Amino acid sequence: MTSATAAKPAVGRDGATRVAATRVVVSVFGALAALAGFEHGLGELLQGWVAPASLVIESWPDVAGFEVVSGEPAMTLIPNLAVSGLVTILVALVLGVWAVWFIDRPRSGLVLIGLSVLLLLVGGGFGPPLIGVLVGVAATRIGRRGSGRPGPIRAGLARTWPWLLGAGVLGYLSLVPGMVLVSRLTGFDDPLVVAGLTVVSFAGLLLALIAARAHDRLEDWRR
C-alpha cells in the first residue's frame, strides 16, 4: 500500500466515510499543543526586546498565577525574547493548522514531528513539543491497516478511546489554564497537584492513542 493510498479515509460497507479514531486524537491533542505553544510565545513576546539570560527561560516570569507552573519553562536558541515569542507563535499556528486540516496527507506525521522539534527550539516550552512528537508518531499510523483479528483485550480497549481522550484533555486543561486561574484567584499552590495533573494528561494521551489505534484496527478487521 502506498503512502498516498494509506492517507485516504476508510469507507465502510454502507458507503459512508469513516474517520479514524487515531486521527481524532491526533488532531485534538495537536491543537492543544499548538495553543499551549502559542501561550508560551505570547509570554515571551510580552517580555520585550531583551536577550534571554540563558538557554532555558521562563515564558511568564514573575506573573501571578504562572508561579504554580514555574513560570512556564522553555528553551530558545533565538537571542531575543520578542523575536523568539513571535517565531514561537507562528510555528504554533502552523502546527495547529497542520494537525487539524492536513494530518491525512502523506508523511504528515513526520511534518508534525519536525514542527514540534522546531517549536521546542524557538521557545514553545517542553510539554507542547513532547505532545506534538507523540501525536506525530501516532499520525504515521493513520490509514495503515492492521493484520489479523484484534484480541479480546484490544477489542475491549478500543471501546474506551473517547473516554480516555476526554480524561487526557480534562487533565491538560485542568493544568493550563485551570491551575493558573485557580492560583491567580485563590493563591492555591501545590506542586503535587500540578504533578498529578501532568501525569493524568500524558497518561490520558498515551492511552487514548493506544485505544484509538486498537479501535481503527478493529474497524479494519470488520471491513
C-alpha positions as protocol buffer text, in pm:
chain_id: "A"
residue {
  index: 1
  type: MET
  ca { x: 0 y: 0 z: 0 }
}
residue {
  index: 2
  type: THR
  ca { x: 143 y: 337 z: -99 }
}
residue {
  index: 3
  type: SER
  ca { x: 154 y: 631 z: 142 }
}
residue {
  index: 4
  type: ALA
  ca { x: -91 y: 824 z: -74 }
}
residue {
  index: 5
  type: THR
  ca { x: -339 y: 538 z: -59 }
}
residue {
  index: 6
  type: ALA
  ca { x: -289 y: 499 z: 316 }
}
residue {
  index: 7
  type: ALA
  ca { x: -384 y: 861 z: 375 }
}
residue {
  index: 8
  type: LYS
  ca { x: -732 y: 821 z: 224 }
}
residue {
  index: 9
  type: PRO
  ca { x: -1025 y: 799 z: 469 }
}
residue {
  index: 10
  type: ALA
  ca { x: -1169 y: 449 z: 510 }
}
residue {
  index: 11
  type: VAL
  ca { x: -1505 y: 373 z: 354 }
}
residue {
  index: 12
  type: GLY
  ca { x: -1735 y: 124 z: 524 }
}
residue {
  index: 13
  type: ARG
  ca { x: -1966 y: -133 z: 366 }
}
residue {
  index: 14
  type: ASP
  ca { x: -2251 y: 113 z: 382 }
}
residue {
  index: 15
  type: GLY
  ca { x: -2052 y: 358 z: 165 }
}
residue {
  index: 16
  type: ALA
  ca { x: -2008 y: 609 z: 446 }
}
residue {
  index: 17
  type: THR
  ca { x: -1667 y: 760 z: 509 }
}
residue {
  index: 18
  type: ARG
  ca { x: -1527 y: 658 z: 847 }
}
residue {
  index: 19
  type: VAL
  ca { x: -1299 y: 893 z: 1035 }
}
residue {
  index: 20
  type: ALA
  ca { x: -1011 y: 713 z: 1207 }
}
residue {
  index: 21
  type: ALA
  ca { x: -1017 y: 739 z: 1585 }
}
residue {
  index: 22
  type: THR
  ca { x: -640 y: 792 z: 1576 }
}
residue {
  index: 23
  type: ARG
  ca { x: -692 y: 1095 z: 1356 }
}
residue {
  index: 24
  type: VAL
  ca { x: -935 y: 1247 z: 1607 }
}
residue {
  index: 25
  type: VAL
  ca { x: -694 y: 1201 z: 1898 }
}
residue {
  index: 26
  type: VAL
  ca { x: -402 y: 1337 z: 1695 }
}
residue {
  index: 27
  type: SER
  ca { x: -595 y: 1643 z: 1583 }
}
residue {
  index: 28
  type: VAL
  ca { x: -734 y: 1722 z: 1930 }
}
residue {
  index: 29
  type: PHE
  ca { x: -401 y: 1697 z: 2109 }
}
residue {
  index: 30
  type: GLY
  ca { x: -218 y: 1859 z: 1819 }
}
residue {
  index: 31
  type: ALA
  ca { x: -447 y: 2159 z: 1855 }
}
residue {
  index: 32
  type: LEU
  ca { x: -389 y: 2165 z: 2232 }
}
residue {
  index: 33
  type: ALA
  ca { x: -12 y: 2155 z: 2180 }
}
residue {
  index: 34
  type: ALA
  ca { x: -41 y: 2443 z: 1936 }
}
residue {
  index: 35
  type: LEU
  ca { x: -248 y: 2651 z: 2178 }
}
residue {
  index: 36
  type: ALA
  ca { x: -1 y: 2586 z: 2458 }
}
residue {
  index: 37
  type: GLY
  ca { x: 289 y: 2678 z: 2231 }
}
residue {
  index: 38
  type: PHE
  ca { x: 107 y: 2997 z: 2132 }
}
residue {
  index: 39
  type: GLU
  ca { x: 68 y: 3084 z: 2501 }
}
residue {
  index: 40
  type: HIS
  ca { x: 440 y: 3033 z: 2560 }
}
residue {
  index: 41
  type: GLY
  ca { x: 519 y: 3257 z: 2264 }
}
residue {
  index: 42
  type: LEU
  ca { x: 287 y: 3530 z: 2384 }
}
residue {
  index: 43
  type: GLY
  ca { x: 458 y: 3539 z: 2723 }
}
residue {
  index: 44
  type: GLU
  ca { x: 799 y: 3569 z: 2559 }
}
residue {
  index: 45
  type: LEU
  ca { x: 681 y: 3836 z: 2318 }
}
residue {
  index: 46
  type: LEU
  ca { x: 544 y: 4047 z: 2604 }
}
residue {
  index: 47
  type: GLN
  ca { x: 885 y: 4045 z: 2776 }
}
residue {
  index: 48
  type: GLY
  ca { x: 1007 y: 4275 z: 2506 }
}
residue {
  index: 49
  type: TRP
  ca { x: 1323 y: 4332 z: 2305 }
}
residue {
  index: 50
  type: VAL
  ca { x: 1565 y: 4176 z: 2553 }
}
residue {
  index: 51
  type: ALA
  ca { x: 1815 y: 3893 z: 2539 }
}
residue {
  index: 52
  type: PRO
  ca { x: 1738 y: 3575 z: 2734 }
}
residue {
  index: 53
  type: ALA
  ca { x: 1954 y: 3522 z: 3042 }
}
residue {
  index: 54
  type: SER
  ca { x: 2028 y: 3163 z: 2939 }
}
residue {
  index: 55
  type: LEU
  ca { x: 1924 y: 2887 z: 2703 }
}
residue {
  index: 56
  type: VAL
  ca { x: 1642 y: 2788 z: 2940 }
}
residue {
  index: 57
  type: ILE
  ca { x: 1393 y: 3066 z: 3012 }
}
residue {
  index: 58
  type: GLU
  ca { x: 1056 y: 3128 z: 3174 }
}
residue {
  index: 59
  type: SER
  ca { x: 781 y: 3228 z: 2935 }
}
residue {
  index: 60
  type: TRP
  ca { x: 587 y: 3406 z: 3211 }
}
residue {
  index: 61
  type: PRO
  ca { x: 838 y: 3510 z: 3481 }
}
residue {
  index: 62
  type: ASP
  ca { x: 711 y: 3690 z: 3791 }
}
residue {
  index: 63
  type: VAL
  ca { x: 350 y: 3671 z: 3673 }
}
residue {
  index: 64
  type: ALA
  ca { x: 92 y: 3587 z: 3939 }
}
residue {
  index: 65
  type: GLY
  ca { x: -78 y: 3259 z: 3861 }
}
residue {
  index: 66
  type: PHE
  ca { x: 201 y: 3119 z: 3646 }
}
residue {
  index: 67
  type: GLU
  ca { x: 419 y: 3067 z: 3953 }
}
residue {
  index: 68
  type: VAL
  ca { x: 230 y: 2743 z: 4016 }
}
residue {
  index: 69
  type: VAL
  ca { x: 369 y: 2608 z: 3686 }
}
residue {
  index: 70
  type: SER
  ca { x: 718 y: 2751 z: 3748 }
}
residue {
  index: 71
  type: GLY
  ca { x: 668 y: 3043 z: 3511 }
}
residue {
  index: 72
  type: GLU
  ca { x: 618 y: 2806 z: 3214 }
}
residue {
  index: 73
  type: PRO
  ca { x: 979 y: 2693 z: 3142 }
}
residue {
  index: 74
  type: ALA
  ca { x: 1101 y: 2683 z: 2783 }
}
residue {
  index: 75
  type: MET
  ca { x: 1423 y: 2696 z: 2586 }
}
residue {
  index: 76
  type: THR
  ca { x: 1517 y: 2911 z: 2290 }
}
residue {
  index: 77
  type: LEU
  ca { x: 1809 y: 2935 z: 2051 }
}
residue {
  index: 78
  type: ILE
  ca { x: 1698 y: 3283 z: 1945 }
}
residue {
  index: 79
  type: PRO
  ca { x: 1893 y: 3560 z: 2129 }
}
residue {
  index: 80
  type: ASN
  ca { x: 1593 y: 3792 z: 2161 }
}
residue {
  index: 81
  type: LEU
  ca { x: 1277 y: 3719 z: 2358 }
}
residue {
  index: 82
  type: ALA
  ca { x: 1044 y: 3929 z: 2143 }
}
residue {
  index: 83
  type: VAL
  ca { x: 1165 y: 3758 z: 1826 }
}
residue {
  index: 84
  type: SER
  ca { x: 1156 y: 3422 z: 2000 }
}
residue {
  index: 85
  type: GLY
  ca { x: 796 y: 3483 z: 2103 }
}
residue {
  index: 86
  type: LEU
  ca { x: 690 y: 3590 z: 1756 }
}
residue {
  index: 87
  type: VAL
  ca { x: 855 y: 3289 z: 1590 }
}
residue {
  index: 88
  type: THR
  ca { x: 704 y: 3056 z: 1851 }
}
residue {
  index: 89
  type: ILE
  ca { x: 356 y: 3192 z: 1782 }
}
residue {
  index: 90
  type: LEU
  ca { x: 399 y: 3142 z: 1407 }
}
residue {
  index: 91
  type: VAL
  ca { x: 531 y: 2786 z: 1446 }
}
residue {
  index: 92
  type: ALA
  ca { x: 248 y: 2703 z: 1688 }
}
residue {
  index: 93
  type: LEU
  ca { x: -12 y: 2829 z: 1442 }
}
residue {
  index: 94
  type: VAL
  ca { x: 135 y: 2622 z: 1160 }
}
residue {
  index: 95
  type: LEU
  ca { x: 146 y: 2315 z: 1386 }
}
residue {
  index: 96
  type: GLY
  ca { x: -218 y: 2360 z: 1485 }
}
residue {
  index: 97
  type: VAL
  ca { x: -336 y: 2408 z: 1127 }
}
residue {
  index: 98
  type: TRP
  ca { x: -138 y: 2105 z: 1012 }
}
residue {
  index: 99
  type: ALA
  ca { x: -268 y: 1882 z: 1294 }
}
residue {
  index: 100
  type: VAL
  ca { x: -631 y: 1971 z: 1226 }
}
residue {
  index: 101
  type: TRP
  ca { x: -655 y: 2013 z: 847 }
}
residue {
  index: 102
  type: PHE
  ca { x: -358 y: 1839 z: 685 }
}
residue {
  index: 103
  type: ILE
  ca { x: -292 y: 1536 z: 903 }
}
residue {
  index: 104
  type: ASP
  ca { x: -427 y: 1296 z: 638 }
}
residue {
  index: 105
  type: ARG
  ca { x: -156 y: 1390 z: 389 }
}
residue {
  index: 106
  type: PRO
  ca { x: 134 y: 1154 z: 314 }
}
residue {
  index: 107
  type: ARG
  ca { x: 420 y: 1184 z: 567 }
}
residue {
  index: 108
  type: SER
  ca { x: 209 y: 1431 z: 767 }
}
residue {
  index: 109
  type: GLY
  ca { x: 321 y: 1267 z: 1090 }
}
residue {
  index: 110
  type: LEU
  ca { x: 685 y: 1340 z: 1007 }
}
residue {
  index: 111
  type: VAL
  ca { x: 596 y: 1702 z: 934 }
}
residue {
  index: 112
  type: LEU
  ca { x: 421 y: 1724 z: 1269 }
}
residue {
  index: 113
  type: ILE
  ca { x: 726 y: 1582 z: 1444 }
}
residue {
  index: 114
  type: GLY
  ca { x: 951 y: 1832 z: 1267 }
}
residue {
  index: 115
  type: LEU
  ca { x: 728 y: 2125 z: 1362 }
}
residue {
  index: 116
  type: SER
  ca { x: 723 y: 2007 z: 1723 }
}
residue {
  index: 117
  type: VAL
  ca { x: 1103 y: 1991 z: 1740 }
}
residue {
  index: 118
  type: LEU
  ca { x: 1119 y: 2340 z: 1590 }
}
residue {
  index: 119
  type: LEU
  ca { x: 866 y: 2458 z: 1848 }
}
residue {
  index: 120
  type: LEU
  ca { x: 1093 y: 2325 z: 2122 }
}
residue {
  index: 121
  type: LEU
  ca { x: 1397 y: 2511 z: 1989 }
}
residue {
  index: 122
  type: VAL
  ca { x: 1233 y: 2852 z: 1946 }
}
residue {
  index: 123
  type: GLY
  ca { x: 1054 y: 2882 z: 2282 }
}
residue {
  index: 124
  type: GLY
  ca { x: 741 y: 2666 z: 2277 }
}
residue {
  index: 125
  type: GLY
  ca { x: 805 y: 2507 z: 2614 }
}
residue {
  index: 126
  type: PHE
  ca { x: 875 y: 2142 z: 2685 }
}
residue {
  index: 127
  type: GLY
  ca { x: 530 y: 1986 z: 2725 }
}
residue {
  index: 128
  type: PRO
  ca { x: 373 y: 2110 z: 2397 }
}
residue {
  index: 129
  type: PRO
  ca { x: 660 y: 1984 z: 2173 }
}
residue {
  index: 130
  type: LEU
  ca { x: 656 y: 1648 z: 2353 }
}
residue {
  index: 131
  type: ILE
  ca { x: 283 y: 1616 z: 2288 }
}
residue {
  index: 132
  type: GLY
  ca { x: 343 y: 1714 z: 1926 }
}
residue {
  index: 133
  type: VAL
  ca { x: 609 y: 1446 z: 1881 }
}
residue {
  index: 134
  type: LEU
  ca { x: 387 y: 1178 z: 2040 }
}
residue {
  index: 135
  type: VAL
  ca { x: 88 y: 1256 z: 1820 }
}
residue {
  index: 136
  type: GLY
  ca { x: 319 y: 1291 z: 1520 }
}
residue {
  index: 137
  type: VAL
  ca { x: 444 y: 936 z: 1573 }
}
residue {
  index: 138
  type: ALA
  ca { x: 84 y: 817 z: 1605 }
}
residue {
  index: 139
  type: ALA
  ca { x: -9 y: 1006 z: 1287 }
}
residue {
  index: 140
  type: THR
  ca { x: 233 y: 791 z: 1087 }
}
residue {
  index: 141
  type: ARG
  ca { x: -7 y: 501 z: 1152 }
}
residue {
  index: 142
  type: ILE
  ca { x: -321 y: 675 z: 1029 }
}
residue {
  index: 143
  type: GLY
  ca { x: -474 y: 482 z: 740 }
}
residue {
  index: 144
  type: ARG
  ca { x: -247 y: 179 z: 780 }
}
residue {
  index: 145
  type: ARG
  ca { x: -444 y: -141 z: 810 }
}
residue {
  index: 146
  type: GLY
  ca { x: -365 y: -389 z: 1083 }
}
residue {
  index: 147
  type: SER
  ca { x: -322 y: -760 z: 1027 }
}
residue {
  index: 148
  type: GLY
  ca { x: -540 y: -1021 z: 1189 }
}
residue {
  index: 149
  type: ARG
  ca { x: -827 y: -1002 z: 1433 }
}
residue {
  index: 150
  type: PRO
  ca { x: -756 y: -798 z: 1747 }
}
residue {
  index: 151
  type: GLY
  ca { x: -763 y: -998 z: 2070 }
}
residue {
  index: 152
  type: PRO
  ca { x: -1030 y: -950 z: 2338 }
}
residue {
  index: 153
  type: ILE
  ca { x: -813 y: -711 z: 2540 }
}
residue {
  index: 154
  type: ARG
  ca { x: -755 y: -481 z: 2242 }
}
residue {
  index: 155
  type: ALA
  ca { x: -1119 y: -508 z: 2142 }
}
residue {
  index: 156
  type: GLY
  ca { x: -1224 y: -401 z: 2490 }
}
residue {
  index: 157
  type: LEU
  ca { x: -968 y: -121 z: 2495 }
}
residue {
  index: 158
  type: ALA
  ca { x: -1091 y: 3 z: 2158 }
}
residue {
  index: 159
  type: ARG
  ca { x: -1428 y: 99 z: 2309 }
}
residue {
  index: 160
  type: THR
  ca { x: -1267 y: 325 z: 2568 }
}
residue {
  index: 161
  type: TRP
  ca { x: -1082 y: 565 z: 2338 }
}
residue {
  index: 162
  type: PRO
  ca { x: -1335 y: 854 z: 2362 }
}
residue {
  index: 163
  type: TRP
  ca { x: -1329 y: 836 z: 2743 }
}
residue {
  index: 164
  type: LEU
  ca { x: -950 y: 822 z: 2756 }
}
residue {
  index: 165
  type: LEU
  ca { x: -933 y: 1116 z: 2517 }
}
residue {
  index: 166
  type: GLY
  ca { x: -1169 y: 1312 z: 2739 }
}
residue {
  index: 167
  type: ALA
  ca { x: -965 y: 1228 z: 3050 }
}
residue {
  index: 168
  type: GLY
  ca { x: -644 y: 1343 z: 2883 }
}
residue {
  index: 169
  type: VAL
  ca { x: -796 y: 1669 z: 2762 }
}
residue {
  index: 170
  type: LEU
  ca { x: -955 y: 1737 z: 3101 }
}
residue {
  index: 171
  type: GLY
  ca { x: -625 y: 1674 z: 3277 }
}
residue {
  index: 172
  type: TYR
  ca { x: -439 y: 1906 z: 3042 }
}
residue {
  index: 173
  type: LEU
  ca { x: -693 y: 2188 z: 3063 }
}
residue {
  index: 174
  type: SER
  ca { x: -708 y: 2149 z: 3442 }
}
residue {
  index: 175
  type: LEU
  ca { x: -334 y: 2214 z: 3445 }
}
residue {
  index: 176
  type: VAL
  ca { x: -328 y: 2506 z: 3200 }
}
residue {
  index: 177
  type: PRO
  ca { x: -528 y: 2725 z: 3223 }
}
residue {
  index: 178
  type: GLY
  ca { x: -703 y: 2556 z: 3519 }
}
residue {
  index: 179
  type: MET
  ca { x: -428 y: 2566 z: 3782 }
}
residue {
  index: 180
  type: VAL
  ca { x: -310 y: 2906 z: 3658 }
}
residue {
  index: 181
  type: LEU
  ca { x: -654 y: 3057 z: 3711 }
}
residue {
  index: 182
  type: VAL
  ca { x: -705 y: 2887 z: 4048 }
}
residue {
  index: 183
  type: SER
  ca { x: -365 y: 3006 z: 4169 }
}
residue {
  index: 184
  type: ARG
  ca { x: -432 y: 3358 z: 4044 }
}
residue {
  index: 185
  type: LEU
  ca { x: -772 y: 3382 z: 4212 }
}
residue {
  index: 186
  type: THR
  ca { x: -710 y: 3192 z: 4536 }
}
residue {
  index: 187
  type: GLY
  ca { x: -334 y: 3171 z: 4579 }
}
residue {
  index: 188
  type: PHE
  ca { x: -352 y: 2789 z: 4585 }
}
residue {
  index: 189
  type: ASP
  ca { x: -12 y: 2642 z: 4501 }
}
residue {
  index: 190
  type: ASP
  ca { x: 50 y: 2269 z: 4542 }
}
residue {
  index: 191
  type: PRO
  ca { x: 329 y: 2106 z: 4336 }
}
residue {
  index: 192
  type: LEU
  ca { x: 178 y: 1762 z: 4399 }
}
residue {
  index: 193
  type: VAL
  ca { x: -148 y: 1865 z: 4232 }
}
residue {
  index: 194
  type: VAL
  ca { x: 45 y: 2004 z: 3934 }
}
residue {
  index: 195
  type: ALA
  ca { x: 247 y: 1682 z: 3909 }
}
residue {
  index: 196
  type: GLY
  ca { x: -68 y: 1473 z: 3935 }
}
residue {
  index: 197
  type: LEU
  ca { x: -247 y: 1664 z: 3660 }
}
residue {
  index: 198
  type: THR
  ca { x: 61 y: 1637 z: 3440 }
}
residue {
  index: 199
  type: VAL
  ca { x: 64 y: 1259 z: 3483 }
}
residue {
  index: 200
  type: VAL
  ca { x: -310 y: 1237 z: 3411 }
}
residue {
  index: 201
  type: SER
  ca { x: -282 y: 1445 z: 3093 }
}
residue {
  index: 202
  type: PHE
  ca { x: 9 y: 1250 z: 2947 }
}
residue {
  index: 203
  type: ALA
  ca { x: -126 y: 912 z: 3059 }
}
residue {
  index: 204
  type: GLY
  ca { x: -461 y: 1002 z: 2904 }
}
residue {
  index: 205
  type: LEU
  ca { x: -288 y: 1099 z: 2578 }
}
residue {
  index: 206
  type: LEU
  ca { x: -83 y: 778 z: 2555 }
}
residue {
  index: 207
  type: LEU
  ca { x: -374 y: 551 z: 2649 }
}
residue {
  index: 208
  type: ALA
  ca { x: -608 y: 735 z: 2411 }
}
residue {
  index: 209
  type: LEU
  ca { x: -360 y: 686 z: 2125 }
}
residue {
  index: 210
  type: ILE
  ca { x: -326 y: 315 z: 2204 }
}
residue {
  index: 211
  type: ALA
  ca { x: -702 y: 267 z: 2235 }
}
residue {
  index: 212
  type: ALA
  ca { x: -771 y: 468 z: 1919 }
}
residue {
  index: 213
  type: ARG
  ca { x: -526 y: 255 z: 1722 }
}
residue {
  index: 214
  type: ALA
  ca { x: -695 y: -58 z: 1859 }
}
residue {
  index: 215
  type: HIS
  ca { x: -1032 y: 83 z: 1751 }
}
residue {
  index: 216
  type: ASP
  ca { x: -907 y: 152 z: 1399 }
}
residue {
  index: 217
  type: ARG
  ca { x: -757 y: -197 z: 1368 }
}
residue {
  index: 218
  type: LEU
  ca { x: -1086 y: -349 z: 1485 }
}
residue {
  index: 219
  type: GLU
  ca { x: -1277 y: -146 z: 1226 }
}
residue {
  index: 220
  type: ASP
  ca { x: -1032 y: -258 z: 957 }
}
residue {
  index: 221
  type: TRP
  ca { x: -1088 y: -622 z: 1050 }
}
residue {
  index: 222
  type: ARG
  ca { x: -1466 y: -581 z: 1041 }
}
residue {
  index: 223
  type: ARG
  ca { x: -1446 y: -435 z: 691 }
}
